[in-house]
């Protein structure tokens, strides 16, 4: 009896999005290899707060994915153990500083409620957060908002993928291998089932024989992806390559012959000394939503405060487009600290332990790029999530898997998420707009 046909998939990127893609693809029985130049979760994932939010999203394509993803985080918690993810369904509280901003916030919440989000107007915000500053006119409570520890969550998803037959390969993808149509079997299953290797690096021989037909270095017009080449010269054969490289998704897309406009947007997070529980929810000011949706390249800050299981309090959030400049901007740190102290006055007497910065993968229309790229058959994008990648990771993984299978998977139906496809950035001829 012949072995069942299995699609061979290389996922580029071992952050939380790549790990979720690997988890879902391996759960669907696909032959998965994850490749990253560093350890799991070492990039943007390690610089995130772990937000799993519905509260900051306008009704539309991103909110639809966020609602699916919120359900899938709960499923992952049941399947992998909520403690392994530090999954906390703490809820969110958005507060307004003026009557005018409160009216705008509640109008926004009403639209979300109509789209299926639980949004509960609150007049007495200190009933939910006793340590808030007095005089806040009101807010909106979002009980579905949650938090995970991002690196633990990425590691747990990748370990689960490995248990299902996936492999982890350390290396940097520098280019694609393609063939012209007709030179090999069309994109689809191969006769090589998933290998049962542990999370160690393997050379090309562990991924089965090389693709049949003339293989050409670099993308060829009309050619299909047949694999990727690493900086060490290794070839990882593939029927499909998932670009889950986060902030570096634009560069990885270019190397695969399918560039997408993903730009870095720097942000800072402050971490306090450990404290007894003082902040019960993720609490943020109403202007945070406007800052997320802004395309301004300059510095924008809005107050975001939340506690962690370890007792520290995280303070954000800043956004600015400065390339990959890692300079610690003390003025930004001071502004974030001042905003947090105005919202929670007790923080004036708390020590700041450290500050860190990272780069959100920003797309011009503020939507992630998820789905097959028509320019290079076999390339599937899963990047450009900006600050929502952790929250959207399970939904992205399920949607990518549905695209690979050609049918719905775990509630993800490609036909319901066409607004996230990469062809929205392309002209009819396939060139970037």
Beta strands, then each sheet from edge to edge (+ up, - down):
strand 1: 8-12
strand 2: 31-36
strand 3: 51-52
strand 4: 92-96
strand 5: 120-122
strand 6: 138-142
strand 7: 146-147
strand 8: 167-170
strand 9: 173-180
strand 10: 216-217
strand 11: 223-230
strand 12: 235-237
strand 13: 240-243
strand 14: 263-272
strand 15: 282-285
strand 16: 300-307
strand 17: 313-319
strand 18: 352-362
strand 19: 369-372
strand 20: 379-383
sheet 1: 8+ 2+ 1+ 13+ 20+ 19-
sheet 2: 3+ 7-
sheet 3: 5+ 6- 4+ 15+ 16- 17+ 14- 18+
sheet 4: 10+ 9- 11+ 12-
end
